[in-house]
Amino acid sequence: MMYQFGMRYGEISMVSRQIIMLLRQKNLNQQMKKVNRIWIILVLWSIAQVSAAQDTLRLSHGEFLSIVKKYHPLAFKYRLQNNIAEAEILKARGNFDPILDVKKGSKTIDGTNYYDQNNSALVIPTWYGAELSGSYNYIDGQRLNNSDTRGGLYQFGLTVPLAKNLIYDKRRAMLDQAKYAQVMTEAEQQVLTNELFRDAENAYWQWVKSYDLFLVQQRAVSINQKRLELTIKTLQYGERASIDTTETLSQLRSFELEREDANLQFVKATMDLCVYLWKENQEPFELTKPILPSENINASAAYNAYTSLIAKLNNQPINNHLSLIYYQQKQNILESERKLKWQSFLPKIDFTYNFFNKENYKTNLFPLFQNNYQYGLKLEIPLFLRQARADYRQANLKLTQNRLDSDLKRQSLNAKINSYTNEVLNYRNQINIAQQNIGNYNRLLQAEETKFQNGESSLFLINSRENKLIDAQEKILELRYKFLKSYNELKFINDSFANPLN
């Protein structure tokens, strides 16, 4: 409704006071902005200062992921864990290392030389449980034992398990388990690394979304500041009622509050992002300059790549997922342990044969049991086999537990793939609808502003249209973030397949 110029003195005075109040409020706002600017410079997070600063850092999605992959301590830690697993294999191989044993000794009492002895021996373990041995022993003295042979004596021996430890033993089990554990560790560390990248990507897009939301609120504040200035001018000319200034000012203050909250959320998102920013030698990256994203949230390649990603996942054999490979290798370790425990049911029968030859004597190797030999046969068996039965039962139960865990993980992976696929497709459709809705709200707002200029509308209706447009813009930002978050989950699952499809 248009107001005429012929207003009473009281009305003019009231309008004048309102304008003075607004001007004072404006001056107060300018002073508050100066105070806020000083505070924000101190913490390096004022968006206005960031936009104007010449040394502002810009961070893209690709640069951010490259930093995480190269320098993040967890990524480095996971690589170290693989090296530890490789060292475990080397340690297990050490059980098959030949052993060299050298001894030298003598005994003399009251001038009597009991003995002087030099002994060198070499023991060679083999894969099939047998041990080869060879030694040279020289002994001389006045008080030798009856079983000692004066002079130099060569010995070549063989020890063979005839029952327990013949098919499988602890040394072979340790090496097999170390090999399985290496594959198991590599699978686990790759999954953990992919989880790190997924969380980092989510933090990055949350940061971008927060900044885009701030820009939306900043534009709203800028538009409403200009609208307030225009309303005050039209009020001075008597073309608007004083209540219009109150309406415009209230709308401006509302958007200023929303902008400050968006600014705070952006600061929090930046702090969360800094958790993933590191330098060489795993040193934390300290922000000495303001940092802003170099792209907005609708610039992600995921909007065009999601269909191909879903197709890749549908063609992936589920058993090739690293989480299931982890359980497969754990099953191999437990199966190795079960085989080892089964050996405890067998009697321990070890046969040892040693061939002797005196130094400077002619060697007569055959027949083996006629001269210059030593053999032994050792038998051990628990009478009740209680420990063997308990250990073997536990090994079987652990195998069953692992199979159940594997089945549960397989079912969980299938459910996640279906769930996140549906989320991605649904959010993509919602984004398209929300985009159309924004266009409609934008046209409605423009039409309302045109009607207002023609005197056919009011600031209340303009503000209502504008609020709905802002809400729609906030909604689509949230939808885009949810879409990218679900896409990252699918990408994390796909990257966690062994030899993922290209």
C-alpha positions in Angstrom: 0.0 0.0 0.0 1.4 3.4 -1.0 1.6 6.2 1.5 0.8 9.8 0.5 3.2 12.7 1.3 0.6 14.6 3.4 1.3 12.9 6.7 0.7 14.4 10.1 3.6 15.9 12.1 3.6 13.0 14.6 3.8 10.5 11.8 6.7 12.4 10.2 8.5 12.5 13.6 8.0 8.8 14.2 9.4 8.0 10.7 12.4 10.4 11.4 13.1 8.7 14.7 12.9 5.3 12.9 15.4 6.4 10.3 17.7 7.9 12.9 17.5 4.6 14.8 18.3 2.7 11.7 21.2 4.9 10.9 22.5 4.5 14.4 22.0 0.8 14.2 23.9 0.8 10.9 26.8 2.7 12.5 26.7 0.3 15.4 26.8 -2.6 12.9 29.8 -1.1 11.2 31.6 -0.8 14.5 30.7 -4.4 15.3 31.9 -5.6 12.0 35.3 -3.9 12.6 35.5 -5.7 16.0 34.6 -9.0 14.4 37.1 -8.4 11.6 39.9 -7.9 14.1 38.9 -11.1 16.0 38.7 -13.1 12.8 42.1 -11.9 11.6 43.5 -13.2 14.8 42.1 -16.7 14.2 42.6 -16.5 10.4 39.1 -17.6 9.6 37.1 -14.6 8.5 35.5 -15.4 5.2 35.5 -11.7 4.2 39.2 -11.4 4.9 39.9 -14.8 3.3 38.2 -13.7 0.1 40.2 -10.5 0.0 43.6 -11.9 1.1 46.2 -12.3 -1.5 48.0 -15.2 0.2 44.8 -17.4 0.5 45.5 -21.1 0.0 43.3 -22.9 -2.4 42.9 -26.7 -2.0 41.4 -29.0 -4.6 40.0 -32.4 -4.2 42.9 -34.1 -6.0 45.6 -32.2 -4.1 44.0 -33.0 -0.8 43.8 -36.8 -1.5 47.4 -36.7 -2.7 48.5 -35.2 0.6 46.6 -37.8 2.6 48.1 -40.7 0.6 51.7 -39.4 0.8 52.0 -37.9 4.3 49.2 -39.1 6.6 50.7 -41.0 9.6 48.0 -43.7 9.4 48.8 -44.5 5.7 52.5 -44.7 6.6 51.7 -46.9 9.6 49.7 -49.3 7.5 52.6 -49.7 5.1 54.9 -50.4 8.1 52.5 -53.1 9.3 53.0 -54.9 5.9 56.8 -54.8 6.5 56.3 -56.3 9.9 54.4 -59.2 8.3 57.2 -59.7 5.8 59.7 -59.8 8.8 57.5 -62.5 10.4 58.0 -64.8 7.3 61.8 -64.2 7.6 61.6 -65.1 11.3 59.7 -68.4 10.5 62.2 -69.3 7.8 64.9 -69.0 10.5 63.6 -72.3 12.0 65.1 -74.1 9.0 68.5 -72.4 9.3 71.5 -74.7 9.7 73.1 -74.5 13.1 76.9 -74.5 13.6 78.1 -75.6 17.0 81.8 -75.3 18.0 83.2 -76.4 21.4 86.6 -76.4 23.0 87.5 -77.5 26.5 90.1 -79.2 28.7 90.3 -80.4 32.3 93.5 -80.6 34.5 93.7 -81.4 38.2 96.9 -81.9 40.2 99.0 -82.0 37.1 96.8 -84.7 35.6 95.4 -83.8 32.2 92.0 -85.4 32.2 91.1 -84.4 28.7 91.5 -81.9 25.9 88.6 -81.7 23.5 87.7 -79.9 20.3 84.3 -80.4 18.7 82.6 -78.9 15.6 79.1 -79.8 14.6 76.6 -78.8 11.9 72.8 -79.6 12.1 70.7 -79.1 9.0 66.9 -79.1 9.5 64.8 -80.2 6.5 61.3 -79.4 5.4 60.0 -82.9 6.0 60.9 -83.0 9.7 64.2 -84.9 9.3 67.5 -83.5 10.5 70.9 -84.1 9.0 74.0 -83.7 11.2 77.7 -83.9 10.8 80.5 -83.3 13.3 84.2 -83.7 14.0 85.3 -84.5 17.5 88.9 -84.7 18.7 89.6 -85.8 22.3 92.8 -86.9 24.2 93.8 -87.1 27.8 94.8 -89.4 30.7 91.3 -89.8 32.3 88.8 -90.3 29.4 85.4 -92.0 29.8 85.1 -95.5 28.5 82.6 -94.2 25.9 85.0 -91.7 24.5 87.1 -92.4 21.5 90.7 -91.1 21.6 91.8 -89.0 18.6 89.7 -87.6 15.9 86.3 -88.9 15.1 84.0 -88.0 12.2 80.2 -88.4 12.7 77.4 -88.2 10.1 73.8 -88.6 11.4 70.1 -88.6 10.5 67.1 -88.1 12.8 63.7 -89.0 11.3 60.3 -88.7 13.0 58.3 -91.9 12.2 54.9 -90.7 13.4 54.3 -87.4 15.1 55.8 -84.4 13.1 56.5 -86.5 10.0 53.7 -85.1 7.9 53.5 -81.7 9.7 55.3 -80.1 12.5 55.6 -76.8 14.3 58.4 -75.4 12.0 56.3 -75.9 8.9 53.2 -74.6 10.6 54.9 -71.4 11.7 56.2 -70.7 8.1 52.8 -71.5 6.6 51.0 -69.3 9.1 53.5 -66.5 8.5 52.8 -66.6 4.8 49.0 -66.6 5.3 49.4 -63.8 7.9 51.2 -61.7 5.4 48.4 -61.9 2.8 45.9 -61.4 5.7 47.8 -58.3 6.9 48.1 -56.8 3.4 44.3 -57.2 3.0 43.5 -55.7 6.4 45.9 -52.8 5.9 44.5 -52.0 2.4 41.0 -51.9 3.8 42.1 -49.6 6.6 43.9 -47.4 4.1 40.8 -47.2 2.0 38.8 -46.4 5.1 41.2 -43.5 5.8 40.7 -42.2 2.2 36.9 -42.5 2.5 36.8 -40.6 5.8 39.2 -38.0 4.3 36.9 -37.5 1.2 33.9 -37.1 3.4 35.7 -34.5 5.5 36.7 -32.7 2.4 33.2 -32.5 0.9 31.7 -31.6 4.3 34.2 -28.7 4.3 33.2 -27.7 0.7 29.5 -27.9 1.6 30.0 -25.7 4.6 31.8 -23.1 2.5 29.1 -23.2 -0.2 26.4 -22.8 2.5 28.3 -19.7 3.8 28.3 -18.2 0.3 24.6 -18.7 0.1 24.0 -16.9 3.4 26.6 -14.2 2.4 24.7 -13.5 -0.8 21.4 -13.3 1.1 22.9 -10.8 3.5 24.3 -8.7 0.7 21.0 -8.7 -1.2 19.1 -7.7 2.0 21.6 -5.0 2.9 20.9 -3.4 -0.5 17.2 -3.9 0.0 17.3 -2.2 3.3 19.2 0.8 1.9 16.6 1.0 -0.9 13.8 0.8 1.6 15.2 3.6 3.7 15.5 5.8 0.6 12.0 5.1 -0.5 10.8 5.8 3.1 12.5 9.2 2.9 10.6 9.9 -0.3 7.4 8.8 1.4 6.8 5.9 -0.9 7.0 3.2 1.8 5.6 2.8 5.2 8.0 2.7 8.2 6.9 -0.8 9.0 8.6 -1.9 5.7 12.0 -0.9 7.2 11.3 -3.0 10.2 10.4 -5.9 8.0 13.5 -5.5 5.9 15.7 -5.1 8.9 14.3 -8.2 10.6 15.0 -10.2 7.5 18.5 -8.9 7.3 19.2 -9.7 10.9 17.8 -13.2 10.4 20.2 -13.8 7.5 23.1 -12.3 9.4 22.5 -14.8 12.2 22.4 -17.6 9.6 25.6 -16.4 8.0 27.4 -16.3 11.4 26.2 -19.9 12.1 27.4 -20.9 8.6 30.7 -19.3 9.2 31.1 -21.2 12.5 30.2 -24.5 10.8 32.8 -23.7 8.1 35.5 -23.1 10.8 34.6 -26.4 12.5 34.8 -28.2 9.1 38.2 -26.6 8.5 39.4 -27.9 11.8 38.2 -31.4 10.9 39.9 -31.2 7.6 43.2 -30.2 9.2 43.3 -33.7 10.8 44.2 -35.1 7.4 46.7 -32.4 6.4 50.3 -33.4 7.0 53.7 -32.7 5.6 56.8 -34.8 4.9 58.1 -37.0 7.7 54.6 -37.1 9.1 54.8 -33.6 10.6 51.4 -31.9 11.2 50.5 -29.1 8.8 50.1 -25.9 10.6 47.8 -23.4 8.9 49.5 -20.0 8.8 47.3 -18.8 5.9 43.6 -18.9 5.3 42.5 -21.9 3.2 39.5 -22.2 0.9 38.3 -25.0 -1.4 39.1 -24.4 -5.1 35.9 -26.0 -6.3 32.3 -26.1 -5.2 30.3 -29.2 -4.2 28.7 -29.7 -7.6 32.1 -29.9 -9.3 32.7 -33.5 -8.2 33.3 -36.1 -10.9 31.0 -38.5 -9.0 27.9 -37.1 -10.6 29.0 -38.6 -13.9 30.9 -41.6 -12.6 28.3 -43.2 -10.3 26.7 -45.3 -13.0 30.0 -46.9 -14.1 30.9 -47.5 -10.4 27.7 -49.3 -9.8 28.3 -51.4 -12.9 31.8 -52.4 -11.7 30.4 -53.4 -8.3 27.8 -55.6 -9.9 30.5 -57.5 -11.9 32.8 -58.0 -8.9 33.0 -61.5 -7.4 32.1 -60.9 -3.7 34.7 -63.4 -2.5 37.4 -61.2 -4.0 36.7 -58.5 -1.4 39.7 -57.9 0.8 37.6 -58.3 4.0 36.6 -61.8 2.9 40.2 -62.6 1.8 41.2 -61.6 5.3 38.8 -64.3 6.7 40.0 -66.8 4.0 43.6 -66.4 5.1 42.6 -66.6 8.8 40.8 -69.8 7.9 44.1 -71.1 6.4 46.0 -70.2 9.6 43.4 -71.9 11.7 43.5 -75.0 9.4 47.2 -75.1 9.8 46.8 -75.0 13.6 44.3 -77.8 13.4 46.7 -80.0 11.4 49.4 -79.3 13.9 47.1 -80.1 16.9 46.1 -83.4 15.1 49.8 -84.5 15.3 49.4 -84.7 19.1 47.2 -87.8 18.7 50.2 -89.6 17.1 52.9 -91.2 19.2 56.3 -89.5 19.1 58.7 -92.0 17.5 62.1 -90.6 16.5 64.7 -92.7 14.9 68.3 -91.6 15.0 71.3 -93.1 13.1 74.9 -91.9 13.3 77.8 -93.2 11.3 81.3 -92.9 12.8 84.7 -92.9 11.2 88.0 -92.4 13.0 90.6 -90.0 11.6 93.1 -91.6 9.3 91.1 -94.8 9.1 89.6 -96.3 6.0 85.8 -95.6 5.7 83.5 -98.6 5.6 80.0 -97.2 5.2 78.2 -100.5 4.4 76.6 -102.4 5.9 75.1 -99.7 8.1 74.5 -101.8 11.2 77.8 -103.8 11.3 80.5 -101.4 12.5 81.1 -97.8 13.4 77.5 -96.8 14.0 75.1 -95.6 16.6 71.3 -95.7 16.5 68.4 -94.9 18.8 64.7 -95.2 18.9 62.6 -93.0 21.1 58.9 -93.4 21.9 56.6 -90.9 23.7 52.8 -91.0 24.0 50.4 -89.6 26.5 48.1 -92.2 27.9 44.8 -90.3 28.0 45.4 -87.7 25.3 43.4 -85.2 27.2 45.4 -82.1 26.1 45.4 -83.4 22.5 41.7 -83.8 22.4 41.1 -80.4 24.0 43.4 -78.6 21.6 42.0 -80.3 18.6 38.4 -79.5 19.7 39.3 -75.8 20.2 40.9 -75.7 16.7 37.8 -77.1 15.1 35.6 -74.6 17.1 37.7 -71.7 16.0 37.4 -72.8 12.4 33.6 -72.8 12.7 33.6 -69.4 14.3 35.7 -68.0 11.5 33.4 -69.5 8.9 30.4 -67.8 10.6 32.2 -64.5 10.7 33.0 -64.9 7.0 29.4 -65.6 6.1 28.2 -62.7 8.2 30.7 -60.3 6.5 29.7 -61.6 3.0 26.0 -60.9 3.8 26.9 -57.5 5.3 28.9 -56.5 2.1 26.0 -57.5 -0.1 23.6 -55.5 2.0 25.8 -52.4 2.0 26.3 -52.6 -1.8 22.5 -52.7 -2.3 21.8 -50.0 0.3 24.4 -47.5 -0.9 23.5 -48.2 -4.5 19.9 -47.3 -3.7 21.0 -44.2 -1.8 23.1 -42.9 -4.6 20.4 -43.4 -7.2 17.7 -41.9 -4.9 19.8 -38.9 -3.9 20.7 -38.2 -7.6 17.0 -38.1 -8.4 16.3 -35.9 -5.4 19.1 -33.5 -6.6 17.4 -33.2 -10.0 14.1 -32.5 -8.4 15.7 -30.0 -6.0 17.5 -28.3 -8.8 14.2 -27.8 -10.7 12.6 -26.6 -7.4 15.3 -23.9 -7.0 14.6 -22.7 -10.5 10.9 -22.4 -9.7 11.5 -20.6 -6.4 13.9 -18.2 -8.2 11.3 -17.3 -10.8 8.7 -16.9 -8.1 11.0 -14.5 -6.2 11.8 -12.5 -9.3 8.1 -12.3 -10.2 7.3 -11.1 -6.6 10.0 -8.4 -6.8 8.5 -7.2 -10.1 5.1 -7.1 -8.6 6.5 -5.2 -5.5 8.1 -2.6 -7.8 4.7 -2.2 -9.4 3.0 -1.8 -6.0 1.2 -5.1 -6.2 3.1 -7.0 -3.5 4.7 -6.5 -0.2 8.1 -7.1 1.5 6.5 -9.9 3.5 5.8 -11.9 0.4 9.2 -11.2 -1.0 10.8 -12.3 2.2 8.7 -15.4 2.2 9.7 -16.3 -1.4 13.3 -15.6 -0.5 13.3 -17.8 2.6 11.9 -20.6 0.6 14.6 -20.1 -2.1 17.3 -20.1 0.6 15.9 -23.3 2.2 15.9 -25.0 -1.2 19.5 -24.0 -1.8 20.5 -25.4 1.6 18.5 -28.5 0.9 20.3 -29.2 -2.3 23.7 -28.7 -0.7 22.8 -31.3 1.9 21.5 -33.7 -0.8 24.7 -33.3 -2.7 26.8 -34.0 0.4 24.7 -37.1 1.1 25.0 -38.3 -2.5 28.8 -37.9 -2.3 29.0 -39.6 1.0 27.1 -42.6 -0.3 29.2 -42.6 -3.5 32.3 -42.6 -1.3 31.0 -45.7 0.5 30.5 -47.5 -2.8 33.9 -46.4 -4.0 35.4 -47.6 -0.7 33.8 -51.0 -1.2 35.0 -51.2 -4.9 38.6 -50.1 -4.1 38.7 -52.9 -1.4 38.4 -55.7 -4.0 41.5 -57.6 -4.9 42.4 -56.5 -8.5 39.3 -54.3 -8.9 37.9 -53.9 -12.3 39.2 -50.9 -14.3 
